[in-house]
Amino acid sequence: MWCSVIIRLYQSAHHARCLLSHGVVQTQQRAASRHLPAALQLSPPLCRGLCSESPPPEDDWDPLEELGPGPGGGPGDGAHRLLLLHPQTKRGSERQPAERADLLLAEAAALVRSLPGWRVLDTLRQPVLNARSKTVLGSGQLRALQERLRRLPAATGVLVNVQQLSGLQQAELETALRLPVIDRYGLVLRIFRQHASSRAARLQVALAQLPYQRSRLRASGQHNAARRHQLDLLEQRLQRELRRLEGRRELLRAGRSRSQVPTVGVVGYTNAGKTSLIGALTDGDTSRGRDRLFATLDVTAHRAASSRLRHVLVDTVGFMAQLPASLLEAFRATLRELAAADLLVHVVDLSQPDRVAQAEHVVDTLRHLGLPPALLETAVTVGNKADLTPDRPEGMLCVSATGGEGLPELSARLEEALAAATGRRTMVVRAPTGGATYAWVLRHCDLVSQEVDETDPQLSRITVLTSPGQLAQLRRQFPGVSVSNA
């Protein structure tokens, strides 16, 4: 059915006549693709999925394969060598001081280096009055850039370090420069595609790429109603699959809630060392963290190792400035894990000269995502990578995930904050040693200490951290149990 719909749309756009046979369908798809940019070409797997009466098996379905090549070329495009252009806005609300522009330029270069084979050949910070003009640059600036590229024959593309170019801006620049042009959004999408290994991550990255493809489709000037229809169908399927995965996550969250295990959501700017810090607080393995931007795209939960108060630390995607809201919107289902947490830990990279602006960006993003204000107000801010700098900001707990500095103090701080957030109190339970009450308390509550009761050697005095819910459950299950404040 879908096959005939696509063919009729194509015929209407191009005023062509043809037979609705399988061979003609393939011929039309190839002909249509020749008139579209590479990132917008009809993908054979998507066409097969739409033309077949039954969808392909879920286990074999790869949404990124259906979308085709990511921004900047196909998966096998090899070593891209870029001229990195940062338009520095001089006026208005988007005005950037030179120091801030240099930091954003360095951050963009780090983004490029995180892709295998990609490198920056040259950088240019160009003052502009309005980065939203047709070609971003003025006419004289554009001619100077063309001349600069002529002296740089090895360049295979230009990265314009703005949040997102419009489709028209990208088309105008590519025509003038005769090279592929990519913006910050497109570059991060490439990194996301590289790091997306799980099914959930690939679904979310594909969803994040759809607005980018639609904006380029509008600017292509082609008769592409069929492709728009394909993207709409793909978006519906992605949303359906993500809802299914979110249902599974809800079950996991419900299980943690029933067992009354507190959850700590770990947030931070990308590459702040969240994953390494979680490794240090759980199994002592800091090697899971990688010195790469956006290395973590999935939600992962890890049980804390050394704290008296049992809890789970949840890792998720990092944040970055100058990215459109639509990119993080695709990860909203993943980031719901943060809203369900009992406590947030905000990890700041002490070695970054721009750490204050980075931290402010993370907090602003969390507010935009609708996290409860009380959760943001009680967040514990941790300065990581203390081994790389002597700087110790006043009032901030400073640690080194790899070197171990400050980790015992951090564990104690988290225990104290979690106890306050979940209403846990230190209580003493008197119960027969080895009995049912004794076993229940040790299994469900967090043990502080235990000793033989002085008045009756057959009883134990068990000092525990317990929540109001656990205490109520203990009294229901064992009426008359002896419980007192520590």
Secondary structure as UniProt FT lines:
FT   HELIX           2..14
FT   HELIX           22..33
FT   TURN            34..35
FT   HELIX           38..40
FT   HELIX           44..51
FT   HELIX           58..60
FT   HELIX           63..67
FT   TURN            71..72
FT   TURN            75..76
FT   STRAND          81..89
FT   TURN            93..94
FT   HELIX           98..113
FT   TURN            116..117
FT   STRAND          119..128
FT   TURN            131..132
FT   TURN            134..135
FT   HELIX           139..150
FT   TURN            153..154
FT   STRAND          157..160
FT   HELIX           167..177
FT   STRAND          181..183
FT   HELIX           184..195
FT   HELIX           199..219
FT   HELIX           225..258
FT   TURN            259..260
FT   STRAND          263..269
FT   TURN            270..271
FT   HELIX           274..282
FT   HELIX           286..288
FT   TURN            293..294
FT   STRAND          300..303
FT   STRAND          312..315
FT   HELIX           325..329
FT   TURN            330..331
FT   HELIX           332..339
FT   STRAND          343..349
FT   TURN            350..351
FT   TURN            353..354
FT   HELIX           355..368
FT   TURN            369..370
FT   HELIX           373..377
FT   STRAND          380..384
FT   HELIX           386..388
FT   TURN            394..395
FT   STRAND          397..398
FT   TURN            401..403
FT   TURN            405..406
FT   HELIX           407..422
FT   STRAND          425..432
FT   TURN            433..434
FT   HELIX           436..444
FT   STRAND          446..452
FT   TURN            457..458
FT   STRAND          459..466
FT   HELIX           468..477
FT   TURN            479..480
FT   STRAND          482..485
//
